[in-house]
Amino acid sequence: MNPWHGGPGSLVRASDEGTVVAVQVDSFPTRLSTAATSEERTRLVAAWIFKTFEDFYAEFRRLTWLAKTAFESHDPAGAVVYARTRLGLYNATVYALADEVRLSYPALKDYEPLWLSVEDIYRVRVRDRYEGDLAVAFLHSVMRRVHISEWRPVDYSFGNLPPRPAARSEDVFAIASCRWPLDPGVLRNLLGVGDLAVPFRDLDRDAARVAERLDESFASDPTLQLERIEMVRGCFFRNRGAYLVGRLVFRDGRLKPLVVALHNGDQGVSVRAVLVTIPHVHNLFNTTQAAFHVTNLHYHEIAQFLFTIMPRRPLGLQYAIFGYYHFSKVAIMSEITRLLTQSGEVLDTAPGSPGTVAMAFNAPCLAYVLKVIRDRPTDGYKWGAFPGPGAVLDKYRRVHDINRTGSMLDNTIFYNLKLDRAWFNARLLEELVSAAGNAVLLQGDAVIFKYLIVQRTLMPLNIYLQTAAGDKAHRVISNLGHCIKNNAAANLFNRDFDVRNYGVTRYLKVFLYDYDAVEALTDMKVRTNTDRVDGEEGIPDWYFEPGFVFLPEEIEAGLRVPDRELRYAFRAEHGDLLQMRYWQDMQTAHRSGQVPGIRTYPESCYLDASYADASDE
């Protein structure tokens, strides 16, 4: 399926190779220049923005279905390109359009009532469309970008929209009534919801094995009386991977996740793994990885479905899982403002060690940490000349725009945002204004943020290790090594290995969340001092090399973990990280255009132990 419907007025289109190119057939600027009245110009701007949104969303859908083609044709490099292009498509479209609108109709920048007239006309156009809320978010993004150089906030909301057209349940889900023990024929039918062009290698065998795994996992519990299985129609694609997503529904109303991981081998598609626990599904669908491409356009129903199998993840982040970031931003900010209003709590400095570059704050009721960049770093800064808040913010943007390989927190960045002054602790607000004037401005009862970085709340790793039981501490140290390796697979290198820059989830997964010391791995100079003779005097040759030099043998000390046993455990499992060869081989892979694989779920999920020898994605 190729749902792109290009046509006149297209402003941005991505080629199959992933290059964003301009395609401008209609000339709205020319028509605006000849318009006789402000009413006519207002109608033209509304039509221009709406037409551009339609073209953007058509291209978004086209790239989504290209990910399916990439999986079917064994093209992981293509999948990465499509994912990167789709991720950048929204901003590329909005930025280009806003620049044109600003030049073609300068009065919009200075006279706010004109925007209100544009929005009134625009809302009529998006009425009764399923994606009407996305269209309104797109309009607000354009408005915000037109005013990007000003301290002029634009609401992150949809306002009053009529109820969207209801989706037919049969278009969203496949439902099969069943009971224990499972009939493999039921699974045989459900495995077809992905509508793949490549046949299964042995569908009957896979269906029987999935049924057997589910029986083993749940049938022994007499309280879990199975009533039906519900599967999302379509498939979830990411990198090399493809997944069918569903849930088990029991008679007492309980739900259990069901995710089937697929592999496309030389002889066809086969089921590689079955995930049925919330921690495994949480880690798979974490927004710390690249977004999934889902071949089902009912994004509200899919987000709600994911929320039922991962109820501890905020609904706003469910949309981000499959690339609807523009909707996710509105949902996240709506949640933040609602909870602050209802709870009466105030934002205050976040737990953990104060950042030398980023200032972090939150409230107990929120599942998020909010950040801004200091105008100048604190005395603990150790990376030479500070490049400035803009350069650091660019790193946070860059992390959002790449495949984060499951080991870096995603960043939702809001621009020209207004929050209620009453929501802030007075001491925190004073510190924000004095230390981060590049980002924060007071206007009466409002706090205006030029930008605001929002991340999921995690327990700082250094704090966790102070109180964690021995077995859990060892698991976390092990996961820290996997986090570093996954980042290397994304061509990312964090110069500061200090555990204070990492966080841990309730499921003991470790993530990097501070990015001021992040560089491209291929830009690093990997060197060593281990080849020097004890007592050798003089300065090593690498000391005079320009750029960033990295000595792998210093990682263990750089962690700043006081517990010697934990340091030994890290070295025992991840000793390859302390060697030059690991890093040089990874650099070579990236420079040659390879796509290093990553592991996304544990071996216990595999249907066959032999799959453990290959990467999942």
Secondary structure, DSSP 8 states (H G I E B T S, - for coil): -------TT--EEE-TTS-EEE---S-HHHHHHH--SHHHHHHHHHHHHHHHHHHHHHHHHHHHHHHHHHHHTT-HHHHHHHHHHHHHHHHHHHHHHHHHHHHH-THHHH-HHHHHHHHHHHHHHHTT-TTHHHHHHHHHHHHHHHTTTS-----SS--S--------HHHHEEEEE--SS--HHHHHHHTTTT--SS-BSSHHHHHHHHHHHHIIIIIT-TT--EEEEEEESS-EEETTEEEEEEEEEETTS-EEEEEEEEEEETTEEEEEEEE-SHHHHHHHT-TTS---EES---HHHHHHHHHHHSTTS-HHHHHHHTT-HHHHHHHHHHHHHHHHHHH---BEE-SSS--SSEEEEE-TT-SEEEEEE-SS--TT--SSS---HHHHHHHHHHHHTS--TTSB---EEEEEEEEEGGGB-HHHHHHHHHH-TTTEEEETTEEEEEEEEEEE--EEHHHHHHH--HHHHHHHHHHHHHHHHHHHHTTEEES---GGGEEE-TT--EEE---TTEEEGGGEEE--STTS-TT--S--GGGG-SSEEE-GGGHHHHT----HHHHHHHHHHSGGGGSHHHHHHHHHHHHTT-------S-GGGBSSGGGGGS---
